[in-house]
Amino acid sequence: MARAARFRDTQRASPLYGTLSSRPTTAHLAHQAPLVHLQPHASSLDRTLHSSTSSSCGRRWTSSDALPLTKDNLSTCDPDPFPMTLADAPPQNRLAIFLSMLKRCEQTYNFTDPQSQYSLKETKRRYLNDISEYVSSTRGVFNERTYVPFINMVSANIFRTLPVSSASVDCFEADDDEPNFDPAWAHLQFVYELLRKFVISSIKDSEAARACITVEFVTALVGLFKTEDTRERDYLKTILHRIYGKLMPLRGPIRKAIMDVFHRVVYEHERYSGTGELLEILGSIINGFAVPLKEEHKQLLRKGLLPLHVPSSMPIYHDQLLFCVTQFAVKDARFAAEIINTLLRHWPVTQSRKEVLLLTEIEALIEVNRPEYLEGVIGPLFRRVGKCIESPHFQVAERALFYWNNEYIVNVMMYYREVVMRAVIGPLQRNLESHWNANVLSLSANVQRMLCQMDGALFEKSRRMYEAERRDEGKVCAERARRWGAVYRMAQKRFREKHESESEGCSRHVNEGIKAEVNGTKALPVEGKGQKGALTSGRSRSLQIL
């Protein structure tokens, strides 16, 4: 800022930015000459421009006077060739300075060592800040001449190799992890903010701007959701959602890229920090699907969302996944039964937290559906609920018993009361007899009372059937043991018969071989061994020799 003030005090006479008068006099240029001595770190670019201006006296500085910006140039030239802001530069020179700044901002630095190349990092940060303020305060900055350089600068900064996550794949307690921030965020924040402004202001109205956002670009954006920096994922979520809304040709590729990420999470057990953010975007997309749903939209549910219930990391993104799944059930009620069947088929019997979350999800699916659409799943569903009721994990048992606090679900149970009572009477009774948790005991007693009030006669009938089953349980076990014993004896008998037949065959073959040796003939092979053709006996060979 001190350097910028010095330039303003000298009437903005730097050769980089031109002069305020259209044709400066020789005296005025002579007045500017000491400025070179005021900048001990002036770059070769500054000195070249100053000497050319001094020699031509009245010629105005143009972009052709600047040295070409190559990678060699960027690494050797002075880190601060633009001491003034873009807003302070003459209007006729702003475009050239803007493009030069974009080119210089393509250079990236290693932030693992804070002191390494510190001055270069600070200079780039100032350039990015200047560009951001200039874009915010000036209309028409993004045009056909700046689209490609701008996207090149953005790509050079954000598309990078992300560090390997230090967290375990099986660790799904996301709230317990300390936030992991990218040390390069001082630069990345400006780049993402510029990209957000570009997407909001330019890609809708300009064909050239839309051409810069390619399939490869959005696929790479989806890949960046793997970053552990939540600030970066928030920017990516906003930008990708805007692109999806404005560029219809890219909607299919974006959904495909998101599906690819889900497949890696499910089938390759890859830890992907941004799965929740991708599901948030997908939830907004699903909300906009037209009814009836297209086949590709149905495949998004079956091949993309439902398999996400399997990984052990599911609790991290379950809230967003629940929203997406319920959106499909709202769009088409027939999906509810299919979703519930899939959840029951992949029930996590050894992961209590996932059991609690899936019970919550099933409750939400029942709430958005009509009872008649659940006929095919009501039996398996409440048999699973019955097993959860008598779970030794008290949170699972409580969550299942809380179903009776939901008025709508109670109405569904009333609709299918015969199936429900048969499924839950036994677990409730066993809870009252032997469950260790006092709260589960109290809830079980309350639920049993509600079932009795719902249909007393059916409740009593179901209870008597359960008691009869318990009395006959010993007979059933004895009958089961008798049948398994018969199977075991049959297996033993067949094994002995097979072993005896094989032993007898081997003995017969040995005896025949001994007789053949005594008689001077070669024993014939055993039938069925795959040997073909007649063998000449030993006696025949003896006759031929004689």
ROLOMAR-751982 format. One record per residue (C-alpha): residue in three letters; x, z, y. Coordinates in nm, 2 decimals. Each point is the difference from the previous one (the first is absolute). Layout:
// residues N
ALA,X,Z,Y .
...
// end
This chain:
// residues 546
MET,0.00,0.00,0.00 .
ALA,0.29,0.07,0.24 .
ARG,0.13,-0.35,-0.07 .
ALA,-0.34,-0.15,0.07 .
ALA,-0.03,0.20,0.33 .
ARG,0.34,-0.13,0.10 .
PHE,-0.12,-0.36,-0.06 .
ARG,-0.31,0.06,0.20 .
ASP,0.20,0.15,0.29 .
THR,0.20,-0.32,0.01 .
GLN,-0.32,-0.21,0.03 .
ARG,-0.01,-0.10,-0.37 .
ALA,0.30,-0.23,0.05 .
SER,0.13,0.01,-0.36 .
PRO,0.07,-0.35,-0.13 .
LEU,-0.19,0.09,-0.32 .
TYR,-0.32,0.03,0.19 .
GLY,0.06,-0.25,0.29 .
THR,-0.05,0.08,0.37 .
LEU,-0.31,0.05,0.20 .
SER,0.07,-0.28,0.24 .
SER,-0.03,-0.36,-0.12 .
ARG,0.34,-0.12,0.14 .
PRO,0.24,0.29,0.06 .
THR,0.28,-0.04,0.26 .
THR,0.37,0.03,-0.07 .
ALA,0.01,0.32,0.20 .
HIS,-0.27,0.15,-0.21 .
LEU,0.18,-0.10,-0.32 .
ALA,0.32,0.16,0.14 .
HIS,-0.20,0.32,0.06 .
GLN,-0.10,-0.01,-0.37 .
ALA,0.36,-0.04,-0.12 .
PRO,0.09,0.37,-0.02 .
LEU,-0.28,0.05,-0.25 .
VAL,0.23,-0.11,-0.27 .
HIS,0.23,0.29,0.07 .
LEU,-0.30,0.24,0.00 .
GLN,-0.06,-0.09,-0.37 .
PRO,0.32,0.08,-0.20 .
HIS,-0.19,-0.08,-0.32 .
ALA,-0.14,-0.34,0.11 .
SER,-0.03,-0.24,-0.29 .
SER,0.16,-0.34,-0.04 .
LEU,-0.36,-0.14,0.06 .
ASP,-0.02,0.18,0.34 .
ARG,0.34,-0.12,0.11 .
THR,-0.07,-0.36,-0.11 .
LEU,-0.33,-0.01,0.19 .
HIS,0.16,0.16,0.31 .
SER,0.29,-0.24,0.01 .
SER,-0.23,-0.29,-0.04 .
THR,-0.23,0.12,0.28 .
SER,0.29,0.07,0.23 .
SER,0.15,-0.35,-0.06 .
SER,-0.33,-0.18,0.05 .
CYS,-0.10,0.20,0.30 .
GLY,-0.36,-0.11,0.04 .
ARG,-0.08,-0.07,-0.37 .
ARG,-0.27,0.23,-0.15 .
TRP,0.07,0.17,-0.33 .
THR,-0.18,-0.16,-0.30 .
SER,-0.03,0.08,-0.37 .
SER,0.25,-0.29,-0.07 .
ASP,0.27,0.20,0.16 .
ALA,-0.02,0.27,-0.26 .
LEU,0.23,0.00,-0.31 .
PRO,-0.17,-0.09,-0.32 .
LEU,-0.12,0.31,-0.18 .
THR,0.14,0.00,-0.35 .
LYS,0.08,0.28,-0.25 .
ASP,0.36,-0.01,0.11 .
ASN,-0.10,0.02,0.37 .
LEU,-0.23,0.29,-0.06 .
SER,0.27,0.20,-0.17 .
THR,0.27,-0.06,0.26 .
CYS,-0.18,-0.02,0.33 .
ASP,-0.08,0.30,0.22 .
PRO,-0.29,0.21,-0.12 .
ASP,-0.17,0.00,0.34 .
PRO,0.00,-0.34,0.16 .
PHE,-0.35,0.06,0.15 .
PRO,0.03,0.31,0.22 .
MET,-0.33,-0.07,0.18 .
THR,-0.35,0.00,-0.15 .
LEU,-0.20,-0.32,-0.06 .
ALA,-0.24,0.11,0.27 .
ASP,0.28,0.01,0.26 .
ALA,0.14,-0.35,-0.10 .
PRO,-0.10,-0.31,0.20 .
PRO,-0.31,-0.16,-0.15 .
GLN,0.18,-0.33,-0.06 .
ASN,0.26,0.18,-0.22 .
ARG,-0.23,0.24,-0.20 .
LEU,-0.07,-0.24,-0.29 .
ALA,0.37,-0.06,-0.06 .
ILE,0.08,0.37,0.02 .
PHE,-0.29,0.08,-0.22 .
LEU,0.11,-0.24,-0.27 .
SER,0.36,0.13,0.02 .
MET,-0.12,0.35,-0.04 .
LEU,-0.20,-0.09,-0.31 .
LYS,0.30,-0.17,-0.15 .
ARG,0.22,0.30,0.07 .
CYS,-0.26,0.24,-0.15 .
GLU,0.02,-0.18,-0.33 .
GLN,0.33,0.19,-0.06 .
THR,-0.06,0.30,-0.22 .
TYR,0.21,0.32,-0.03 .
ASN,0.07,0.27,-0.26 .
PHE,-0.18,0.32,0.10 .
THR,0.13,0.21,-0.28 .
ASP,0.29,0.10,0.23 .
PRO,-0.15,0.10,0.34 .
GLN,0.33,-0.04,0.18 .
SER,0.09,-0.35,-0.14 .
GLN,-0.05,-0.27,0.26 .
TYR,-0.19,0.24,0.22 .
SER,0.03,-0.21,0.32 .
LEU,-0.12,-0.31,-0.17 .
LYS,-0.30,0.18,-0.14 .
GLU,-0.09,0.14,0.34 .
THR,0.03,-0.34,0.16 .
LYS,-0.23,-0.16,-0.26 .
ARG,-0.25,0.29,0.04 .
ARG,0.00,-0.07,0.38 .
TYR,-0.06,-0.37,-0.06 .
LEU,-0.29,0.07,-0.23 .
ASN,-0.15,0.24,0.25 .
ASP,0.04,-0.25,0.27 .
ILE,-0.16,-0.28,-0.21 .
SER,-0.29,0.23,-0.09 .
GLU,-0.07,0.09,0.37 .
TYR,0.03,-0.36,0.10 .
VAL,-0.25,-0.11,-0.26 .
SER,-0.24,0.27,0.10 .
SER,0.02,-0.07,0.37 .
THR,0.02,-0.38,0.00 .
ARG,-0.26,-0.25,-0.12 .
GLY,0.10,-0.31,-0.20 .
VAL,0.34,0.13,-0.13 .
PHE,-0.09,-0.12,-0.35 .
ASN,-0.02,-0.38,0.01 .
GLU,0.13,-0.30,-0.21 .
ARG,0.35,0.05,0.12 .
THR,0.02,0.37,-0.10 .
TYR,-0.21,0.02,-0.32 .
VAL,0.28,-0.10,-0.24 .
PRO,0.28,0.20,0.17 .
PHE,-0.23,0.31,0.01 .
ILE,-0.09,-0.02,-0.37 .
ASN,0.36,-0.06,-0.09 .
MET,0.09,0.32,0.19 .
VAL,-0.28,0.20,-0.17 .
SER,0.10,-0.13,-0.35 .
ALA,0.36,0.08,0.05 .
ASN,-0.08,0.37,0.08 .
ILE,-0.29,0.10,-0.22 .
PHE,0.07,-0.20,-0.32 .
ARG,0.28,0.20,-0.15 .
THR,0.10,0.17,-0.32 .
LEU,-0.18,0.34,-0.02 .
PRO,0.18,0.30,-0.14 .
VAL,-0.08,0.11,-0.35 .
SER,-0.25,0.29,-0.01 .
SER,0.15,0.34,-0.09 .
ALA,-0.34,0.13,-0.12 .
SER,-0.10,-0.01,-0.37 .
VAL,-0.25,-0.26,-0.11 .
ASP,-0.21,0.27,-0.17 .
CYS,-0.01,0.22,0.31 .
PHE,-0.34,-0.03,0.16 .
GLU,0.00,0.30,0.22 .
ALA,0.05,-0.22,0.31 .
ASP,-0.08,0.29,0.24 .
ASP,0.29,0.20,-0.13 .
ASP,0.26,-0.27,0.08 .
GLU,0.19,0.02,0.32 .
PRO,-0.05,-0.30,0.23 .
ASN,0.27,-0.26,-0.04 .
PHE,0.05,-0.18,0.33 .
ASP,0.20,-0.32,0.04 .
PRO,0.30,0.06,0.22 .
ALA,-0.04,-0.35,0.15 .
TRP,-0.34,0.08,0.14 .
ALA,0.13,0.01,0.36 .
HIS,0.03,-0.38,-0.03 .
LEU,-0.28,-0.07,-0.26 .
GLN,-0.27,0.17,0.21 .
PHE,0.05,-0.25,0.29 .
VAL,0.01,-0.29,-0.25 .
TYR,-0.33,0.10,-0.17 .
GLU,-0.16,0.06,0.34 .
LEU,0.10,-0.35,0.11 .
LEU,-0.13,-0.15,-0.32 .
ARG,-0.33,0.19,0.04 .
LYS,-0.04,-0.14,0.35 .
PHE,0.08,-0.35,-0.12 .
VAL,-0.25,0.01,-0.28 .
ILE,-0.27,0.14,0.23 .
SER,0.05,-0.24,0.29 .
SER,0.14,-0.33,-0.14 .
ILE,-0.08,-0.10,-0.35 .
LYS,-0.37,-0.04,0.05 .
ASP,0.03,-0.25,0.29 .
SER,0.31,-0.20,-0.08 .
GLU,0.05,-0.23,-0.30 .
ALA,0.38,0.02,0.05 .
ALA,-0.02,0.38,-0.02 .
ARG,-0.21,-0.01,-0.32 .
ALA,0.25,-0.24,-0.15 .
CYS,0.27,0.27,0.04 .
ILE,-0.19,0.24,-0.22 .
THR,0.06,-0.14,-0.34 .
VAL,-0.08,0.10,-0.36 .
GLU,0.36,0.12,-0.04 .
PHE,-0.03,0.21,0.32 .
VAL,-0.31,0.19,-0.11 .
THR,0.13,0.04,-0.35 .
ALA,0.31,0.16,0.14 .
LEU,-0.21,0.22,0.22 .
VAL,-0.19,0.13,-0.31 .
GLY,0.33,0.07,-0.16 .
LEU,0.10,0.23,0.29 .
PHE,-0.27,0.24,-0.09 .
LYS,0.24,0.15,-0.24 .
THR,0.18,0.18,0.28 .
GLU,-0.03,0.37,0.01 .
ASP,-0.03,0.02,0.38 .
THR,-0.36,0.06,0.08 .
ARG,0.04,-0.12,0.35 .
GLU,0.11,-0.34,-0.12 .
ARG,-0.29,-0.02,-0.25 .
ASP,-0.25,0.07,0.27 .
TYR,0.13,-0.29,0.20 .
LEU,0.00,-0.23,-0.30 .
LYS,-0.35,0.10,-0.09 .
THR,-0.13,-0.09,0.35 .
ILE,0.20,-0.33,0.02 .
LEU,-0.10,-0.12,-0.35 .
HIS,-0.36,0.08,0.06 .
ARG,0.00,-0.20,0.32 .
ILE,0.16,-0.30,-0.17 .
TYR,-0.25,0.01,-0.28 .
GLY,-0.29,0.00,0.25 .
LYS,0.14,-0.28,0.22 .
LEU,0.16,-0.24,-0.25 .
MET,-0.25,-0.10,-0.26 .
PRO,0.24,-0.22,-0.20 .
LEU,0.22,0.30,-0.07 .
ARG,-0.27,0.23,-0.14 .
GLY,0.04,-0.12,-0.35 .
PRO,0.38,0.04,0.00 .
ILE,-0.03,0.34,0.16 .
ARG,-0.24,0.12,-0.28 .
LYS,0.23,-0.15,-0.26 .
ALA,0.31,0.18,0.14 .
ILE,-0.19,0.33,0.01 .
MET,-0.11,-0.06,-0.37 .
ASP,0.37,-0.06,-0.09 .
VAL,0.09,0.34,0.15 .
PHE,-0.28,0.17,-0.20 .
HIS,0.12,-0.16,-0.32 .
ARG,0.35,0.13,0.06 .
VAL,-0.13,0.35,0.05 .
VAL,-0.21,-0.01,-0.31 .
TYR,0.21,-0.19,-0.25 .
GLU,0.35,0.05,0.12 .
HIS,-0.06,0.37,0.11 .
GLU,0.16,-0.08,0.33 .
ARG,-0.03,0.26,0.28 .
TYR,-0.16,-0.18,0.30 .
SER,-0.05,0.23,0.30 .
GLY,-0.24,-0.24,0.18 .
THR,-0.26,-0.03,-0.28 .
GLY,-0.24,0.21,0.20 .
GLU,0.04,-0.21,0.32 .
LEU,-0.05,-0.32,-0.20 .
LEU,-0.32,0.14,-0.15 .
GLU,-0.12,0.09,0.35 .
ILE,0.05,-0.37,0.10 .
LEU,-0.18,-0.11,-0.32 .
GLY,-0.29,0.24,0.06 .
SER,-0.06,-0.17,0.34 .
ILE,0.03,-0.34,-0.17 .
ILE,-0.25,0.09,-0.27 .
ASN,-0.24,0.14,0.25 .
GLY,-0.02,-0.35,0.15 .
PHE,-0.06,-0.18,-0.33 .
ALA,-0.32,-0.20,-0.01 .
VAL,-0.27,0.05,-0.27 .
PRO,-0.01,-0.13,-0.27 .
LEU,0.36,0.07,-0.07 .
LYS,0.23,-0.29,-0.09 .
GLU,0.18,0.00,-0.33 .
GLU,0.34,0.05,0.16 .
HIS,-0.14,0.31,0.18 .
LYS,-0.12,0.14,-0.34 .
GLN,0.34,-0.06,-0.14 .
LEU,0.15,0.21,0.28 .
LEU,-0.20,0.29,-0.13 .
ARG,0.06,-0.05,-0.37 .
LYS,0.37,-0.10,0.01 .
GLY,0.11,0.17,0.32 .
LEU,-0.19,0.32,0.07 .
LEU,-0.11,0.14,-0.33 .
PRO,0.35,0.00,-0.16 .
LEU,0.12,0.21,0.30 .
HIS,-0.18,0.30,-0.16 .
VAL,0.26,0.00,-0.28 .
PRO,0.33,0.10,0.17 .
SER,0.09,0.36,0.03 .
SER,0.05,-0.05,0.38 .
MET,-0.37,-0.08,0.04 .
PRO,-0.08,0.32,0.19 .
ILE,0.22,-0.12,0.29 .
TYR,-0.23,-0.29,0.08 .
HIS,-0.33,0.11,-0.17 .
ASP,-0.20,0.04,0.33 .
GLN,0.07,-0.36,0.10 .
LEU,-0.06,-0.12,-0.36 .
LEU,-0.33,0.18,-0.01 .
PHE,-0.12,-0.17,0.32 .
CYS,0.09,-0.35,-0.14 .
VAL,-0.17,0.07,-0.33 .
THR,-0.32,0.14,0.15 .
GLN,-0.02,-0.31,0.23 .
PHE,-0.02,-0.22,-0.30 .
ALA,-0.28,0.22,-0.15 .
VAL,-0.19,-0.02,0.33 .
LYS,0.04,-0.38,0.01 .
ASP,-0.12,-0.04,-0.36 .
ALA,-0.16,0.30,-0.19 .
ARG,0.09,-0.15,-0.34 .
PHE,0.37,0.08,0.07 .
ALA,-0.07,0.37,-0.01 .
ALA,-0.05,0.01,-0.38 .
GLU,0.31,-0.22,-0.05 .
ILE,0.22,0.22,0.21 .
ILE,-0.13,0.32,-0.17 .
ASN,0.07,-0.15,-0.34 .
THR,0.35,-0.09,0.10 .
LEU,0.07,0.36,0.13 .
LEU,-0.14,0.15,-0.32 .
ARG,0.22,-0.23,-0.21 .
HIS,0.32,0.11,0.18 .
TRP,-0.09,0.36,0.05 .
PRO,0.31,0.22,0.07 .
VAL,-0.05,0.28,-0.25 .
THR,0.34,0.16,0.08 .
GLN,0.00,-0.03,0.38 .
SER,-0.25,0.25,0.15 .
ARG,0.04,-0.12,0.36 .
LYS,-0.09,-0.36,-0.10 .
GLU,-0.30,0.13,-0.19 .
VAL,-0.13,0.18,0.31 .
LEU,0.04,-0.31,0.21 .
LEU,-0.17,-0.23,-0.25 .
LEU,-0.29,0.24,-0.02 .
THR,-0.03,-0.02,0.37 .
GLU,0.02,-0.38,-0.02 .
ILE,-0.27,-0.02,-0.26 .
GLU,-0.23,0.22,0.21 .
ALA,0.05,-0.23,0.30 .
LEU,-0.08,-0.31,-0.22 .
ILE,-0.32,0.17,-0.13 .
GLU,-0.11,0.08,0.36 .
VAL,0.01,-0.36,0.11 .
ASN,-0.19,-0.13,-0.30 .
ARG,-0.35,0.00,-0.14 .
PRO,-0.07,0.20,-0.33 .
GLU,-0.12,-0.31,-0.19 .
TYR,0.34,-0.17,0.04 .
LEU,0.18,0.29,-0.18 .
GLU,-0.19,-0.02,-0.33 .
GLY,0.29,-0.15,-0.19 .
VAL,0.25,0.27,0.10 .
ILE,-0.20,0.32,0.04 .
GLY,0.07,0.11,-0.36 .
PRO,0.38,-0.04,-0.01 .
LEU,0.02,0.13,0.36 .
PHE,-0.17,0.33,-0.07 .
ARG,0.18,0.05,-0.32 .
ARG,0.32,-0.02,0.20 .
VAL,-0.16,0.23,0.26 .
GLY,-0.08,0.24,-0.28 .
LYS,0.37,0.00,-0.11 .
CYS,0.11,0.07,0.35 .
ILE,-0.25,0.29,0.03 .
GLU,0.18,0.19,-0.28 .
SER,0.35,-0.11,0.12 .
PRO,0.25,0.30,0.00 .
HIS,0.11,-0.12,0.34 .
PHE,-0.24,0.18,0.23 .
GLN,0.01,-0.26,0.28 .
VAL,-0.11,-0.28,-0.24 .
ALA,-0.28,0.22,-0.13 .
GLU,-0.11,0.10,0.35 .
ARG,0.00,-0.36,0.12 .
ALA,-0.22,-0.11,-0.29 .
LEU,-0.24,0.29,0.06 .
PHE,-0.03,-0.09,0.37 .
TYR,-0.19,-0.31,-0.11 .
TRP,-0.31,0.22,0.00 .
ASN,0.05,0.08,0.37 .
ASN,-0.06,-0.37,0.08 .
GLU,-0.38,-0.06,0.04 .
TYR,0.02,-0.37,-0.07 .
ILE,0.20,0.05,-0.32 .
VAL,-0.25,0.26,-0.11 .
ASN,-0.27,-0.26,0.05 .
VAL,0.20,-0.25,-0.22 .
MET,0.03,0.28,-0.26 .
MET,-0.37,0.05,0.01 .
TYR,-0.05,-0.37,-0.06 .
TYR,0.22,0.02,-0.31 .
ARG,-0.06,0.37,-0.08 .
GLU,-0.02,-0.04,-0.37 .
VAL,0.35,-0.16,-0.03 .
VAL,0.15,0.24,0.26 .
MET,-0.13,0.31,-0.17 .
ARG,0.13,-0.09,-0.34 .
ALA,0.34,-0.07,0.15 .
VAL,0.05,0.31,0.20 .
ILE,-0.19,0.28,-0.18 .
GLY,0.28,0.06,-0.25 .
PRO,0.28,0.02,0.26 .
LEU,-0.20,0.23,0.22 .
GLN,-0.08,0.24,-0.28 .
ARG,0.37,0.01,-0.11 .
ASN,0.10,0.07,0.36 .
LEU,-0.23,0.30,0.01 .
GLU,0.15,0.13,-0.32 .
SER,0.37,-0.05,0.05 .
HIS,0.12,-0.16,0.33 .
TRP,0.27,0.21,0.16 .
ASN,-0.09,-0.07,0.37 .
ALA,-0.27,0.21,0.16 .
ASN,-0.11,-0.27,0.25 .
VAL,-0.04,-0.25,-0.28 .
LEU,-0.21,0.25,-0.19 .
SER,-0.23,0.06,0.31 .
LEU,-0.04,-0.38,0.06 .
SER,-0.08,-0.06,-0.36 .
ALA,-0.27,0.26,0.00 .
ASN,-0.15,-0.16,0.32 .
VAL,0.01,-0.35,-0.14 .
GLN,-0.17,0.12,-0.32 .
ARG,-0.27,0.16,0.21 .
MET,-0.05,-0.32,0.19 .
LEU,-0.04,-0.20,-0.32 .
CYS,-0.26,0.24,-0.13 .
GLN,-0.20,-0.04,0.33 .
MET,0.04,-0.37,-0.02 .
ASP,-0.18,-0.03,-0.34 .
GLY,-0.04,0.32,-0.19 .
ALA,-0.13,-0.15,-0.32 .
LEU,0.28,-0.26,-0.02 .
PHE,0.25,0.27,0.08 .
GLU,-0.12,0.22,-0.28 .
LYS,-0.01,-0.29,-0.24 .
SER,0.36,-0.10,0.09 .
ARG,0.11,0.36,-0.03 .
ARG,-0.15,0.03,-0.35 .
MET,0.16,-0.32,-0.11 .
TYR,0.34,0.13,0.12 .
GLU,-0.05,0.33,-0.19 .
ALA,-0.10,-0.19,-0.31 .
GLU,0.31,-0.22,0.03 .
ARG,0.22,0.31,0.03 .
ARG,-0.16,0.16,-0.31 .
ASP,0.05,-0.32,-0.19 .
GLU,0.35,-0.04,0.13 .
GLY,0.15,0.18,-0.30 .
LYS,-0.19,-0.23,-0.24 .
VAL,0.12,-0.30,0.20 .
CYS,0.36,0.12,-0.01 .
ALA,-0.03,0.06,-0.37 .
GLU,-0.15,-0.35,-0.06 .
ARG,0.27,-0.15,0.21 .
ALA,0.27,0.18,-0.20 .
ARG,-0.16,-0.11,-0.33 .
ARG,0.00,-0.37,0.11 .
TRP,0.36,0.01,0.12 .
GLY,0.10,0.17,-0.33 .
ALA,-0.17,-0.29,-0.20 .
VAL,0.19,-0.25,0.21 .
TYR,0.32,0.18,-0.06 .
ARG,-0.05,0.01,-0.38 .
MET,-0.09,-0.37,-0.01 .
ALA,0.32,-0.08,0.19 .
GLN,0.21,0.21,-0.24 .
LYS,-0.16,-0.17,-0.31 .
ARG,0.07,-0.35,0.14 .
PHE,0.36,0.10,0.08 .
ARG,0.05,0.13,-0.36 .
GLU,-0.15,-0.31,-0.16 .
LYS,0.21,-0.23,0.21 .
HIS,0.32,0.20,-0.07 .
GLU,-0.07,0.01,-0.38 .
SER,-0.07,-0.38,-0.01 .
GLU,0.32,-0.07,0.19 .
SER,0.20,0.23,-0.24 .
GLU,-0.15,-0.16,-0.31 .
GLY,0.08,-0.35,0.13 .
CYS,0.36,0.10,0.07 .
SER,0.04,0.15,-0.34 .
ARG,-0.14,-0.31,-0.17 .
HIS,0.23,-0.23,0.19 .
VAL,0.31,0.22,-0.09 .
ASN,-0.10,-0.01,-0.37 .
GLU,-0.04,-0.38,0.01 .
GLY,0.34,-0.03,0.15 .
ILE,0.16,0.21,-0.26 .
LYS,-0.16,-0.21,-0.28 .
ALA,0.11,-0.32,0.17 .
GLU,0.36,0.12,0.01 .
VAL,-0.01,0.09,-0.36 .
ASN,-0.14,-0.34,-0.10 .
GLY,0.25,-0.18,0.23 .
THR,-0.27,-0.13,0.24 .
LYS,-0.06,0.05,0.38 .
ALA,-0.30,0.21,0.08 .
LEU,-0.29,-0.19,0.17 .
PRO,-0.08,0.11,0.36 .
VAL,-0.29,0.22,0.06 .
GLU,-0.31,-0.20,0.11 .
GLY,-0.10,0.01,0.36 .
LYS,0.36,0.03,0.14 .
GLY,-0.01,-0.35,0.15 .
GLN,0.24,-0.16,-0.25 .
LYS,-0.11,-0.34,-0.12 .
GLY,0.11,-0.24,-0.28 .
ALA,0.09,0.08,-0.37 .
LEU,0.33,0.16,-0.07 .
THR,0.22,-0.13,-0.29 .
SER,0.05,0.28,-0.25 .
GLY,0.35,0.13,-0.09 .
ARG,-0.04,-0.14,-0.36 .
SER,-0.07,-0.35,0.13 .
ARG,0.31,0.01,0.22 .
SER,0.21,0.11,-0.31 .
LEU,-0.13,-0.29,-0.20 .
GLN,0.09,-0.24,0.28 .
ILE,0.35,0.14,0.02 .
LEU,0.05,-0.04,-0.37 .
// end
